[in-house]
Amino acid sequence: MDFVKYIDFLRRNMKTLKKVLIAYLVAVVIFDVVLPRGEHTHYWIDKVFAFWTAFSIVGCFLLIKIGKGIAHLFLSKDEDYYG
């Protein structure tokens, strides 16, 4: 497979990709609301609708932001570092 062509295709269609991913997240939340909970959940938080979906989205966002911040803190150099 030619991954460069695939990545180039995704970069050229960024708006469509964003719309598809947002639709996917909305579908996951709807699926979580429609999914039967049952009476015997293990934890009380399992009864909260869309909690795990929201938790994973927030967790992913925080991991990306914290990782990017740490990378900039430890890996970035001054402008005149190589000069």
mmCIF file of the N, C-alpha and C atoms, coordinates in Angstrom:
data_MODEL
# 
_entry.id   MODEL 
# 
loop_
_atom_site.group_PDB 
_atom_site.id 
_atom_site.type_symbol 
_atom_site.label_atom_id 
_atom_site.label_alt_id 
_atom_site.label_comp_id 
_atom_site.label_asym_id 
_atom_site.label_entity_id 
_atom_site.label_seq_id 
_atom_site.pdbx_PDB_ins_code 
_atom_site.Cartn_x 
_atom_site.Cartn_y 
_atom_site.Cartn_z 
_atom_site.occupancy 
_atom_site.B_iso_or_equiv 
_atom_site.pdbx_formal_charge 
_atom_site.auth_seq_id 
_atom_site.auth_comp_id 
_atom_site.auth_asym_id 
_atom_site.auth_atom_id 
_atom_site.pdbx_PDB_model_num 
ATOM 1   N N  . MET A 1 1  ? 0.838   -1.192 0.000  1.00 0.00 ? 1  MET A N  1 
ATOM 2   C CA . MET A 1 1  ? 0.000   0.000  0.000  1.00 0.00 ? 1  MET A CA 1 
ATOM 3   C C  . MET A 1 1  ? 0.876   1.246  0.000  1.00 0.00 ? 1  MET A C  1 
ATOM 4   N N  . ASP A 1 2  ? 0.374   2.241  -0.627 1.00 0.00 ? 2  ASP A N  1 
ATOM 5   C CA . ASP A 1 2  ? 1.086   3.510  -0.677 1.00 0.00 ? 2  ASP A CA 1 
ATOM 6   C C  . ASP A 1 2  ? 0.471   4.450  0.361  1.00 0.00 ? 2  ASP A C  1 
ATOM 7   N N  . PHE A 1 3  ? 1.060   4.478  1.537  1.00 0.00 ? 3  PHE A N  1 
ATOM 8   C CA . PHE A 1 3  ? 0.519   5.264  2.638  1.00 0.00 ? 3  PHE A CA 1 
ATOM 9   C C  . PHE A 1 3  ? 0.620   6.757  2.390  1.00 0.00 ? 3  PHE A C  1 
ATOM 10  N N  . VAL A 1 4  ? 1.594   7.176  1.600  1.00 0.00 ? 4  VAL A N  1 
ATOM 11  C CA . VAL A 1 4  ? 1.750   8.600  1.316  1.00 0.00 ? 4  VAL A CA 1 
ATOM 12  C C  . VAL A 1 4  ? 0.534   9.123  0.557  1.00 0.00 ? 4  VAL A C  1 
ATOM 13  N N  . LYS A 1 5  ? 0.041   8.345  -0.398 1.00 0.00 ? 5  LYS A N  1 
ATOM 14  C CA . LYS A 1 5  ? -1.148  8.754  -1.143 1.00 0.00 ? 5  LYS A CA 1 
ATOM 15  C C  . LYS A 1 5  ? -2.375  8.791  -0.231 1.00 0.00 ? 5  LYS A C  1 
ATOM 16  N N  . TYR A 1 6  ? -2.466  7.830  0.684  1.00 0.00 ? 6  TYR A N  1 
ATOM 17  C CA . TYR A 1 6  ? -3.583  7.787  1.617  1.00 0.00 ? 6  TYR A CA 1 
ATOM 18  C C  . TYR A 1 6  ? -3.562  9.005  2.548  1.00 0.00 ? 6  TYR A C  1 
ATOM 19  N N  . ILE A 1 7  ? -2.401  9.325  3.077  1.00 0.00 ? 7  ILE A N  1 
ATOM 20  C CA . ILE A 1 7  ? -2.278  10.483 3.967  1.00 0.00 ? 7  ILE A CA 1 
ATOM 21  C C  . ILE A 1 7  ? -2.550  11.780 3.193  1.00 0.00 ? 7  ILE A C  1 
ATOM 22  N N  . ASP A 1 8  ? -2.068  11.855 1.963  1.00 0.00 ? 8  ASP A N  1 
ATOM 23  C CA . ASP A 1 8  ? -2.327  13.033 1.135  1.00 0.00 ? 8  ASP A CA 1 
ATOM 24  C C  . ASP A 1 8  ? -3.817  13.185 0.862  1.00 0.00 ? 8  ASP A C  1 
ATOM 25  N N  . PHE A 1 9  ? -4.508  12.070 0.601  1.00 0.00 ? 9  PHE A N  1 
ATOM 26  C CA . PHE A 1 9  ? -5.959  12.101 0.391  1.00 0.00 ? 9  PHE A CA 1 
ATOM 27  C C  . PHE A 1 9  ? -6.674  12.622 1.635  1.00 0.00 ? 9  PHE A C  1 
ATOM 28  N N  . LEU A 1 10 ? -6.264  12.165 2.820  1.00 0.00 ? 10 LEU A N  1 
ATOM 29  C CA . LEU A 1 10 ? -6.883  12.633 4.061  1.00 0.00 ? 10 LEU A CA 1 
ATOM 30  C C  . LEU A 1 10 ? -6.614  14.121 4.294  1.00 0.00 ? 10 LEU A C  1 
ATOM 31  N N  . ARG A 1 11 ? -5.410  14.574 3.966  1.00 0.00 ? 11 ARG A N  1 
ATOM 32  C CA . ARG A 1 11 ? -5.087  15.988 4.149  1.00 0.00 ? 11 ARG A CA 1 
ATOM 33  C C  . ARG A 1 11 ? -5.885  16.882 3.201  1.00 0.00 ? 11 ARG A C  1 
ATOM 34  N N  . ARG A 1 12 ? -6.128  16.412 1.985  1.00 0.00 ? 12 ARG A N  1 
ATOM 35  C CA . ARG A 1 12 ? -6.898  17.198 1.027  1.00 0.00 ? 12 ARG A CA 1 
ATOM 36  C C  . ARG A 1 12 ? -8.373  17.248 1.406  1.00 0.00 ? 12 ARG A C  1 
ATOM 37  N N  . ASN A 1 13 ? -8.864  16.258 2.118  1.00 0.00 ? 13 ASN A N  1 
ATOM 38  C CA . ASN A 1 13 ? -10.278 16.175 2.500  1.00 0.00 ? 13 ASN A CA 1 
ATOM 39  C C  . ASN A 1 13 ? -10.464 16.320 4.009  1.00 0.00 ? 13 ASN A C  1 
ATOM 40  N N  . MET A 1 14 ? -9.787  17.278 4.603  1.00 0.00 ? 14 MET A N  1 
ATOM 41  C CA . MET A 1 14 ? -9.797  17.439 6.059  1.00 0.00 ? 14 MET A CA 1 
ATOM 42  C C  . MET A 1 14 ? -11.188 17.792 6.591  1.00 0.00 ? 14 MET A C  1 
ATOM 43  N N  . LYS A 1 15 ? -11.936 18.643 5.889  1.00 0.00 ? 15 LYS A N  1 
ATOM 44  C CA . LYS A 1 15 ? -13.268 19.022 6.367  1.00 0.00 ? 15 LYS A CA 1 
ATOM 45  C C  . LYS A 1 15 ? -14.203 17.819 6.379  1.00 0.00 ? 15 LYS A C  1 
ATOM 46  N N  . THR A 1 16 ? -14.128 17.006 5.345  1.00 0.00 ? 16 THR A N  1 
ATOM 47  C CA . THR A 1 16 ? -14.960 15.800 5.285  1.00 0.00 ? 16 THR A CA 1 
ATOM 48  C C  . THR A 1 16 ? -14.571 14.830 6.386  1.00 0.00 ? 16 THR A C  1 
ATOM 49  N N  . LEU A 1 17 ? -13.273 14.684 6.619  1.00 0.00 ? 17 LEU A N  1 
ATOM 50  C CA . LEU A 1 17 ? -12.799 13.791 7.680  1.00 0.00 ? 17 LEU A CA 1 
ATOM 51  C C  . LEU A 1 17 ? -13.305 14.251 9.046  1.00 0.00 ? 17 LEU A C  1 
ATOM 52  N N  . LYS A 1 18 ? -13.262 15.555 9.304  1.00 0.00 ? 18 LYS A N  1 
ATOM 53  C CA . LYS A 1 18 ? -13.762 16.083 10.575 1.00 0.00 ? 18 LYS A CA 1 
ATOM 54  C C  . LYS A 1 18 ? -15.252 15.813 10.737 1.00 0.00 ? 18 LYS A C  1 
ATOM 55  N N  . LYS A 1 19 ? -16.008 16.001 9.667  1.00 0.00 ? 19 LYS A N  1 
ATOM 56  C CA . LYS A 1 19 ? -17.450 15.751 9.729  1.00 0.00 ? 19 LYS A CA 1 
ATOM 57  C C  . LYS A 1 19 ? -17.740 14.283 9.996  1.00 0.00 ? 19 LYS A C  1 
ATOM 58  N N  . VAL A 1 20 ? -16.987 13.392 9.366  1.00 0.00 ? 20 VAL A N  1 
ATOM 59  C CA . VAL A 1 20 ? -17.180 11.956 9.580  1.00 0.00 ? 20 VAL A CA 1 
ATOM 60  C C  . VAL A 1 20 ? -16.847 11.572 11.019 1.00 0.00 ? 20 VAL A C  1 
ATOM 61  N N  . LEU A 1 21 ? -15.766 12.102 11.556 1.00 0.00 ? 21 LEU A N  1 
ATOM 62  C CA . LEU A 1 21 ? -15.380 11.772 12.924 1.00 0.00 ? 21 LEU A CA 1 
ATOM 63  C C  . LEU A 1 21 ? -16.365 12.339 13.954 1.00 0.00 ? 21 LEU A C  1 
ATOM 64  N N  . ILE A 1 22 ? -16.880 13.534 13.706 1.00 0.00 ? 22 ILE A N  1 
ATOM 65  C CA . ILE A 1 22 ? -17.885 14.104 14.609 1.00 0.00 ? 22 ILE A CA 1 
ATOM 66  C C  . ILE A 1 22 ? -19.164 13.290 14.550 1.00 0.00 ? 22 ILE A C  1 
ATOM 67  N N  . ALA A 1 23 ? -19.553 12.863 13.352 1.00 0.00 ? 23 ALA A N  1 
ATOM 68  C CA . ALA A 1 23 ? -20.740 12.008 13.218 1.00 0.00 ? 23 ALA A CA 1 
ATOM 69  C C  . ALA A 1 23 ? -20.535 10.687 13.949 1.00 0.00 ? 23 ALA A C  1 
ATOM 70  N N  . TYR A 1 24 ? -19.329 10.160 13.886 1.00 0.00 ? 24 TYR A N  1 
ATOM 71  C CA . TYR A 1 24 ? -19.020 8.925  14.617 1.00 0.00 ? 24 TYR A CA 1 
ATOM 72  C C  . TYR A 1 24 ? -19.164 9.119  16.131 1.00 0.00 ? 24 TYR A C  1 
ATOM 73  N N  . LEU A 1 25 ? -18.656 10.234 16.648 1.00 0.00 ? 25 LEU A N  1 
ATOM 74  C CA . LEU A 1 25 ? -18.774 10.501 18.083 1.00 0.00 ? 25 LEU A CA 1 
ATOM 75  C C  . LEU A 1 25 ? -20.234 10.664 18.492 1.00 0.00 ? 25 LEU A C  1 
ATOM 76  N N  . VAL A 1 26 ? -21.020 11.340 17.675 1.00 0.00 ? 26 VAL A N  1 
ATOM 77  C CA . VAL A 1 26 ? -22.447 11.496 17.967 1.00 0.00 ? 26 VAL A CA 1 
ATOM 78  C C  . VAL A 1 26 ? -23.133 10.136 17.950 1.00 0.00 ? 26 VAL A C  1 
ATOM 79  N N  . ALA A 1 27 ? -22.778 9.288  17.000 1.00 0.00 ? 27 ALA A N  1 
ATOM 80  C CA . ALA A 1 27 ? -23.363 7.948  16.928 1.00 0.00 ? 27 ALA A CA 1 
ATOM 81  C C  . ALA A 1 27 ? -23.001 7.118  18.162 1.00 0.00 ? 27 ALA A C  1 
ATOM 82  N N  . VAL A 1 28 ? -21.786 7.261  18.653 1.00 0.00 ? 28 VAL A N  1 
ATOM 83  C CA . VAL A 1 28 ? -21.376 6.530  19.856 1.00 0.00 ? 28 VAL A CA 1 
ATOM 84  C C  . VAL A 1 28 ? -22.179 6.992  21.064 1.00 0.00 ? 28 VAL A C  1 
ATOM 85  N N  . VAL A 1 29 ? -22.398 8.305  21.191 1.00 0.00 ? 29 VAL A N  1 
ATOM 86  C CA . VAL A 1 29 ? -23.194 8.825  22.306 1.00 0.00 ? 29 VAL A CA 1 
ATOM 87  C C  . VAL A 1 29 ? -24.639 8.338  22.202 1.00 0.00 ? 29 VAL A C  1 
ATOM 88  N N  . ILE A 1 30 ? -25.200 8.369  21.003 1.00 0.00 ? 30 ILE A N  1 
ATOM 89  C CA . ILE A 1 30 ? -26.581 7.886  20.813 1.00 0.00 ? 30 ILE A CA 1 
ATOM 90  C C  . ILE A 1 30 ? -26.663 6.403  21.144 1.00 0.00 ? 30 ILE A C  1 
ATOM 91  N N  . PHE A 1 31 ? -25.684 5.628  20.703 1.00 0.00 ? 31 PHE A N  1 
ATOM 92  C CA . PHE A 1 31 ? -25.659 4.201  21.007 1.00 0.00 ? 31 PHE A CA 1 
ATOM 93  C C  . PHE A 1 31 ? -25.577 3.966  22.512 1.00 0.00 ? 31 PHE A C  1 
ATOM 94  N N  . ASP A 1 32 ? -24.806 4.798  23.200 1.00 0.00 ? 32 ASP A N  1 
ATOM 95  C CA . ASP A 1 32 ? -24.674 4.652  24.645 1.00 0.00 ? 32 ASP A CA 1 
ATOM 96  C C  . ASP A 1 32 ? -25.979 4.979  25.352 1.00 0.00 ? 32 ASP A C  1 
ATOM 97  N N  . VAL A 1 33 ? -26.734 5.935  24.840 1.00 0.00 ? 33 VAL A N  1 
ATOM 98  C CA . VAL A 1 33 ? -28.022 6.287  25.448 1.00 0.00 ? 33 VAL A CA 1 
ATOM 99  C C  . VAL A 1 33 ? -29.056 5.194  25.196 1.00 0.00 ? 33 VAL A C  1 
ATOM 100 N N  . VAL A 1 34 ? -29.031 4.609  24.001 1.00 0.00 ? 34 VAL A N  1 
ATOM 101 C CA . VAL A 1 34 ? -30.017 3.598  23.631 1.00 0.00 ? 34 VAL A CA 1 
ATOM 102 C C  . VAL A 1 34 ? -29.707 2.236  24.266 1.00 0.00 ? 34 VAL A C  1 
ATOM 103 N N  . LEU A 1 35 ? -28.469 1.974  24.550 1.00 0.00 ? 35 LEU A N  1 
ATOM 104 C CA . LEU A 1 35 ? -28.034 0.689  25.106 1.00 0.00 ? 35 LEU A CA 1 
ATOM 105 C C  . LEU A 1 35 ? -28.707 0.434  26.450 1.00 0.00 ? 35 LEU A C  1 
ATOM 106 N N  . PRO A 1 36 ? -29.312 -0.726 26.631 1.00 0.00 ? 36 PRO A N  1 
ATOM 107 C CA . PRO A 1 36 ? -29.956 -0.998 27.919 1.00 0.00 ? 36 PRO A CA 1 
ATOM 108 C C  . PRO A 1 36 ? -28.913 -1.129 29.038 1.00 0.00 ? 36 PRO A C  1 
ATOM 109 N N  . ARG A 1 37 ? -29.243 -0.551 30.175 1.00 0.00 ? 37 ARG A N  1 
ATOM 110 C CA . ARG A 1 37 ? -28.313 -0.546 31.303 1.00 0.00 ? 37 ARG A CA 1 
ATOM 111 C C  . ARG A 1 37 ? -28.449 -1.781 32.184 1.00 0.00 ? 37 ARG A C  1 
ATOM 112 N N  . GLY A 1 38 ? -29.642 -2.213 32.397 1.00 0.00 ? 38 GLY A N  1 
ATOM 113 C CA . GLY A 1 38 ? -29.843 -3.352 33.294 1.00 0.00 ? 38 GLY A CA 1 
ATOM 114 C C  . GLY A 1 38 ? -29.878 -2.906 34.742 1.00 0.00 ? 38 GLY A C  1 
ATOM 115 N N  . GLU A 1 39 ? -30.322 -3.780 35.585 1.00 0.00 ? 39 GLU A N  1 
ATOM 116 C CA . GLU A 1 39 ? -30.432 -3.447 37.007 1.00 0.00 ? 39 GLU A CA 1 
ATOM 117 C C  . GLU A 1 39 ? -29.163 -3.743 37.779 1.00 0.00 ? 39 GLU A C  1 
ATOM 118 N N  . HIS A 1 40 ? -28.320 -4.600 37.250 1.00 0.00 ? 40 HIS A N  1 
ATOM 119 C CA . HIS A 1 40 ? -27.166 -5.059 37.996 1.00 0.00 ? 40 HIS A CA 1 
ATOM 120 C C  . HIS A 1 40 ? -25.870 -4.517 37.401 1.00 0.00 ? 40 HIS A C  1 
ATOM 121 N N  . THR A 1 41 ? -25.701 -3.210 37.478 1.00 0.00 ? 41 THR A N  1 
ATOM 122 C CA . THR A 1 41 ? -24.444 -2.617 37.030 1.00 0.00 ? 41 THR A CA 1 
ATOM 123 C C  . THR A 1 41 ? -23.416 -2.761 38.140 1.00 0.00 ? 41 THR A C  1 
ATOM 124 N N  . HIS A 1 42 ? -22.166 -2.875 37.753 1.00 0.00 ? 42 HIS A N  1 
ATOM 125 C CA . HIS A 1 42 ? -21.108 -3.078 38.752 1.00 0.00 ? 42 HIS A CA 1 
ATOM 126 C C  . HIS A 1 42 ? -20.824 -1.813 39.552 1.00 0.00 ? 42 HIS A C  1 
ATOM 127 N N  . TYR A 1 43 ? -20.837 -0.677 38.898 1.00 0.00 ? 43 TYR A N  1 
ATOM 128 C CA . TYR A 1 43 ? -20.517 0.593  39.552 1.00 0.00 ? 43 TYR A CA 1 
ATOM 129 C C  . TYR A 1 43 ? -21.648 1.581  39.317 1.00 0.00 ? 43 TYR A C  1 
ATOM 130 N N  . TRP A 1 44 ? -21.807 2.533  40.213 1.00 0.00 ? 44 TRP A N  1 
ATOM 131 C CA . TRP A 1 44 ? -22.885 3.506  40.078 1.00 0.00 ? 44 TRP A CA 1 
ATOM 132 C C  . TRP A 1 44 ? -22.670 4.391  38.855 1.00 0.00 ? 44 TRP A C  1 
ATOM 133 N N  . ILE A 1 45 ? -21.432 4.591  38.467 1.00 0.00 ? 45 ILE A N  1 
ATOM 134 C CA . ILE A 1 45 ? -21.143 5.460  37.327 1.00 0.00 ? 45 ILE A CA 1 
ATOM 135 C C  . ILE A 1 45 ? -21.601 4.824  36.017 1.00 0.00 ? 45 ILE A C  1 
ATOM 136 N N  . ASP A 1 46 ? -21.786 3.515  36.005 1.00 0.00 ? 46 ASP A N  1 
ATOM 137 C CA . ASP A 1 46 ? -22.265 2.834  34.791 1.00 0.00 ? 46 ASP A CA 1 
ATOM 138 C C  . ASP A 1 46 ? -23.707 3.217  34.454 1.00 0.00 ? 46 ASP A C  1 
ATOM 139 N N  . LYS A 1 47 ? -24.431 3.758  35.409 1.00 0.00 ? 47 LYS A N  1 
ATOM 140 C CA . LYS A 1 47 ? -25.816 4.168  35.165 1.00 0.00 ? 47 LYS A CA 1 
ATOM 141 C C  . LYS A 1 47 ? -25.914 5.556  34.525 1.00 0.00 ? 47 LYS A C  1 
ATOM 142 N N  . VAL A 1 48 ? -24.824 6.318  34.549 1.00 0.00 ? 48 VAL A N  1 
ATOM 143 C CA . VAL A 1 48 ? -24.815 7.659  33.963 1.00 0.00 ? 48 VAL A CA 1 
ATOM 144 C C  . VAL A 1 48 ? -24.686 7.520  32.451 1.00 0.00 ? 48 VAL A C  1 
ATOM 145 N N  . PHE A 1 49 ? -25.626 8.129  31.723 1.00 0.00 ? 49 PHE A N  1 
ATOM 146 C CA . PHE A 1 49 ? -25.630 8.027  30.269 1.00 0.00 ? 49 PHE A CA 1 
ATOM 147 C C  . PHE A 1 49 ? -24.439 8.760  29.669 1.00 0.00 ? 49 PHE A C  1 
ATOM 148 N N  . ALA A 1 50 ? -23.760 8.109  28.755 1.00 0.00 ? 50 ALA A N  1 
ATOM 149 C CA . ALA A 1 50 ? -22.643 8.652  27.973 1.00 0.00 ? 50 ALA A CA 1 
ATOM 150 C C  . ALA A 1 50 ? -21.458 9.069  28.835 1.00 0.00 ? 50 ALA A C  1 
ATOM 151 N N  . PHE A 1 51 ? -21.347 8.568  30.050 1.00 0.00 ? 51 PHE A N  1 
ATOM 152 C CA . PHE A 1 51 ? -20.208 8.944  30.893 1.00 0.00 ? 51 PHE A CA 1 
ATOM 153 C C  . PHE A 1 51 ? -18.902 8.438  30.313 1.00 0.00 ? 51 PHE A C  1 
ATOM 154 N N  . TRP A 1 52 ? -18.847 7.178  29.959 1.00 0.00 ? 52 TRP A N  1 
ATOM 155 C CA . TRP A 1 52 ? -17.588 6.601  29.485 1.00 0.00 ? 52 TRP A CA 1 
ATOM 156 C C  . TRP A 1 52 ? -17.188 7.183  28.131 1.00 0.00 ? 52 TRP A C  1 
ATOM 157 N N  . THR A 1 53 ? -18.154 7.554  27.324 1.00 0.00 ? 53 THR A N  1 
ATOM 158 C CA . THR A 1 53 ? -17.841 8.203  26.057 1.00 0.00 ? 53 THR A CA 1 
ATOM 159 C C  . THR A 1 53 ? -17.226 9.575  26.311 1.00 0.00 ? 53 THR A C  1 
ATOM 160 N N  . ALA A 1 54 ? -17.860 10.365 27.151 1.00 0.00 ? 54 ALA A N  1 
ATOM 161 C CA . ALA A 1 54 ? -17.329 11.695 27.472 1.00 0.00 ? 54 ALA A CA 1 
ATOM 162 C C  . ALA A 1 54 ? -15.985 11.584 28.186 1.00 0.00 ? 54 ALA A C  1 
ATOM 163 N N  . PHE A 1 55 ? -15.857 10.615 29.075 1.00 0.00 ? 55 PHE A N  1 
ATOM 164 C CA . PHE A 1 55 ? -14.614 10.406 29.800 1.00 0.00 ? 55 PHE A CA 1 
ATOM 165 C C  . PHE A 1 55 ? -13.464 10.089 28.836 1.00 0.00 ? 55 PHE A C  1 
ATOM 166 N N  . SER A 1 56 ? -13.733 9.251  27.849 1.00 0.00 ? 56 SER A N  1 
ATOM 167 C CA . SER A 1 56 ? -12.677 8.887  26.899 1.00 0.00 ? 56 SER A CA 1 
ATOM 168 C C  . SER A 1 56 ? -12.312 10.049 25.984 1.00 0.00 ? 56 SER A C  1 
ATOM 169 N N  . ILE A 1 57 ? -13.293 10.848 25.584 1.00 0.00 ? 57 ILE A N  1 
ATOM 170 C CA . ILE A 1 57 ? -12.999 12.007 24.737 1.00 0.00 ? 57 ILE A CA 1 
ATOM 171 C C  . ILE A 1 57 ? -12.159 13.028 25.501 1.00 0.00 ? 57 ILE A C  1 
ATOM 172 N N  . VAL A 1 58 ? -12.547 13.314 26.731 1.00 0.00 ? 58 VAL A N  1 
ATOM 173 C CA . VAL A 1 58 ? -11.788 14.266 27.553 1.00 0.00 ? 58 VAL A CA 1 
ATOM 174 C C  . VAL A 1 58 ? -10.400 13.713 27.860 1.00 0.00 ? 58 VAL A C  1 
ATOM 175 N N  . GLY A 1 59 ? -10.317 12.427 28.179 1.00 0.00 ? 59 GLY A N  1 
ATOM 176 C CA . GLY A 1 59 ? -9.020  11.814 28.464 1.00 0.00 ? 59 GLY A CA 1 
ATOM 177 C C  . GLY A 1 59 ? -8.092  11.856 27.275 1.00 0.00 ? 59 GLY A C  1 
ATOM 178 N N  . CYS A 1 60 ? -8.608  11.583 26.092 1.00 0.00 ? 60 CYS A N  1 
ATOM 179 C CA . CYS A 1 60 ? -7.800  11.639 24.873 1.00 0.00 ? 60 CYS A CA 1 
ATOM 180 C C  . CYS A 1 60 ? -7.307  13.061 24.617 1.00 0.00 ? 60 CYS A C  1 
ATOM 181 N N  . PHE A 1 61 ? -8.195  14.035 24.770 1.00 0.00 ? 61 PHE A N  1 
ATOM 182 C CA . PHE A 1 61 ? -7.813  15.430 24.578 1.00 0.00 ? 61 PHE A CA 1 
ATOM 183 C C  . PHE A 1 61 ? -6.720  15.840 25.568 1.00 0.00 ? 61 PHE A C  1 
ATOM 184 N N  . LEU A 1 62 ? -6.880  15.455 26.839 1.00 0.00 ? 62 LEU A N  1 
ATOM 185 C CA . LEU A 1 62 ? -5.880  15.818 27.841 1.00 0.00 ? 62 LEU A CA 1 
ATOM 186 C C  . LEU A 1 62 ? -4.541  15.132 27.579 1.00 0.00 ? 62 LEU A C  1 
ATOM 187 N N  . LEU A 1 63 ? -4.557  13.869 27.172 1.00 0.00 ? 63 LEU A N  1 
ATOM 188 C CA . LEU A 1 63 ? -3.306  13.182 26.855 1.00 0.00 ? 63 LEU A CA 1 
ATOM 189 C C  . LEU A 1 63 ? -2.566  13.864 25.707 1.00 0.00 ? 63 LEU A C  1 
ATOM 190 N N  . ILE A 1 64 ? -3.297  14.292 24.705 1.00 0.00 ? 64 ILE A N  1 
ATOM 191 C CA . ILE A 1 64 ? -2.663  14.964 23.584 1.00 0.00 ? 64 ILE A CA 1 
ATOM 192 C C  . ILE A 1 64 ? -2.070  16.301 24.017 1.00 0.00 ? 64 ILE A C  1 
ATOM 193 N N  . LYS A 1 65 ? -2.852  17.098 24.746 1.00 0.00 ? 65 LYS A N  1 
ATOM 194 C CA . LYS A 1 65 ? -2.376  18.418 25.170 1.00 0.00 ? 65 LYS A CA 1 
ATOM 195 C C  . LYS A 1 65 ? -1.207  18.324 26.149 1.00 0.00 ? 65 LYS A C  1 
ATOM 196 N N  . ILE A 1 66 ? -1.287  17.419 27.114 1.00 0.00 ? 66 ILE A N  1 
ATOM 197 C CA . ILE A 1 66 ? -0.205  17.272 28.095 1.00 0.00 ? 66 ILE A CA 1 
ATOM 198 C C  . ILE A 1 66 ? 1.045   16.728 27.418 1.00 0.00 ? 66 ILE A C  1 
ATOM 199 N N  . GLY A 1 67 ? 0.878   15.740 26.531 1.00 0.00 ? 67 GLY A N  1 
ATOM 200 C CA . GLY A 1 67 ? 2.031   15.198 25.813 1.00 0.00 ? 67 GLY A CA 1 
ATOM 201 C C  . GLY A 1 67 ? 2.701   16.238 24.936 1.00 0.00 ? 67 GLY A C  1 
ATOM 202 N N  . LYS A 1 68 ? 1.904   17.052 24.268 1.00 0.00 ? 68 LYS A N  1 
ATOM 203 C CA . LYS A 1 68 ? 2.455   18.104 23.423 1.00 0.00 ? 68 LYS A CA 1 
ATOM 204 C C  . LYS A 1 68 ? 3.174   19.150 24.274 1.00 0.00 ? 68 LYS A C  1 
ATOM 205 N N  . GLY A 1 69 ? 2.590   19.480 25.418 1.00 0.00 ? 69 GLY A N  1 
ATOM 206 C CA . GLY A 1 69 ? 3.236   20.451 26.306 1.00 0.00 ? 69 GLY A CA 1 
ATOM 207 C C  . GLY A 1 69 ? 4.552   19.942 26.853 1.00 0.00 ? 69 GLY A C  1 
ATOM 208 N N  . ILE A 1 70 ? 4.594   18.682 27.247 1.00 0.00 ? 70 ILE A N  1 
ATOM 209 C CA . ILE A 1 70 ? 5.837   18.102 27.753 1.00 0.00 ? 70 ILE A CA 1 
ATOM 210 C C  . ILE A 1 70 ? 6.886   18.031 26.645 1.00 0.00 ? 70 ILE A C  1 
ATOM 211 N N  . ALA A 1 71 ? 6.463   17.670 25.441 1.00 0.00 ? 71 ALA A N  1 
ATOM 212 C CA . ALA A 1 71 ? 7.404   17.607 24.323 1.00 0.00 ? 71 ALA A CA 1 
ATOM 213 C C  . ALA A 1 71 ? 7.997   18.982 24.031 1.00 0.00 ? 71 ALA A C  1 
ATOM 214 N N  . HIS A 1 72 ? 7.167   20.016 24.047 1.00 0.00 ? 72 HIS A N  1 
ATOM 215 C CA . HIS A 1 72 ? 7.691   21.359 23.810 1.00 0.00 ? 72 HIS A CA 1 
ATOM 216 C C  . HIS A 1 72 ? 8.598   21.808 24.938 1.00 0.00 ? 72 HIS A C  1 
ATOM 217 N N  . LEU A 1 73 ? 8.291   21.408 26.141 1.00 0.00 ? 73 LEU A N  1 
ATOM 218 C CA . LEU A 1 73 ? 9.094   21.811 27.287 1.00 0.00 ? 73 LEU A CA 1 
ATOM 219 C C  . LEU A 1 73 ? 10.488  21.200 27.240 1.00 0.00 ? 73 LEU A C  1 
ATOM 220 N N  . PHE A 1 74 ? 10.568  19.913 26.929 1.00 0.00 ? 74 PHE A N  1 
ATOM 221 C CA . PHE A 1 74 ? 11.854  19.228 26.997 1.00 0.00 ? 74 PHE A CA 1 
ATOM 222 C C  . PHE A 1 74 ? 12.591  19.140 25.664 1.00 0.00 ? 74 PHE A C  1 
ATOM 223 N N  . LEU A 1 75 ? 11.888  19.183 24.542 1.00 0.00 ? 75 LEU A N  1 
ATOM 224 C CA . LEU A 1 75 ? 12.531  18.961 23.248 1.00 0.00 ? 75 LEU A CA 1 
ATOM 225 C C  . LEU A 1 75 ? 12.777  20.218 22.452 1.00 0.00 ? 75 LEU A C  1 
ATOM 226 N N  . SER A 1 76 ? 12.069  21.296 22.726 1.00 0.00 ? 76 SER A N  1 
ATOM 227 C CA . SER A 1 76 ? 12.252  22.505 21.921 1.00 0.00 ? 76 SER A CA 1 
ATOM 228 C C  . SER A 1 76 ? 13.543  23.215 22.318 1.00 0.00 ? 76 SER A C  1 
ATOM 229 N N  . LYS A 1 77 ? 14.139  23.856 21.337 1.00 0.00 ? 77 LYS A N  1 
ATOM 230 C CA . LYS A 1 77 ? 15.383  24.603 21.541 1.00 0.00 ? 77 LYS A CA 1 
ATOM 231 C C  . LYS A 1 77 ? 15.140  26.075 21.250 1.00 0.00 ? 77 LYS A C  1 
ATOM 232 N N  . ASP A 1 78 ? 16.030  26.911 21.726 1.00 0.00 ? 78 ASP A N  1 
ATOM 233 C CA . ASP A 1 78 ? 15.941  28.334 21.435 1.00 0.00 ? 78 ASP A CA 1 
ATOM 234 C C  . ASP A 1 78 ? 16.142  28.573 19.943 1.00 0.00 ? 78 ASP A C  1 
ATOM 235 N N  . GLU A 1 79 ? 15.715  29.767 19.474 1.00 0.00 ? 79 GLU A N  1 
ATOM 236 C CA . GLU A 1 79 ? 15.844  30.090 18.047 1.00 0.00 ? 79 GLU A CA 1 
ATOM 237 C C  . GLU A 1 79 ? 17.286  30.084 17.586 1.00 0.00 ? 79 GLU A C  1 
ATOM 238 N N  . ASP A 1 80 ? 18.195  30.579 18.408 1.00 0.00 ? 80 ASP A N  1 
ATOM 239 C CA . ASP A 1 80 ? 19.589  30.666 18.015 1.00 0.00 ? 80 ASP A CA 1 
ATOM 240 C C  . ASP A 1 80 ? 20.415  29.485 18.522 1.00 0.00 ? 80 ASP A C  1 
ATOM 241 N N  . TYR A 1 81 ? 19.781  28.375 18.841 1.00 0.00 ? 81 TYR A N  1 
ATOM 242 C CA . TYR A 1 81 ? 20.493  27.213 19.373 1.00 0.00 ? 81 TYR A CA 1 
ATOM 243 C C  . TYR A 1 81 ? 21.502  26.661 18.372 1.00 0.00 ? 81 TYR A C  1 
ATOM 244 N N  . TYR A 1 82 ? 21.113  26.580 17.095 1.00 0.00 ? 82 TYR A N  1 
ATOM 245 C CA . TYR A 1 82 ? 22.011  26.027 16.080 1.00 0.00 ? 82 TYR A CA 1 
ATOM 246 C C  . TYR A 1 82 ? 22.862  27.091 15.412 1.00 0.00 ? 82 TYR A C  1 
ATOM 247 N N  . GLY A 1 83 ? 22.666  28.323 15.761 1.00 0.00 ? 83 GLY A N  1 
ATOM 248 C CA . GLY A 1 83 ? 23.369  29.429 15.084 1.00 0.00 ? 83 GLY A CA 1 
ATOM 249 C C  . GLY A 1 83 ? 24.662  29.814 15.699 1.00 0.00 ? 83 GLY A C  1 
# 
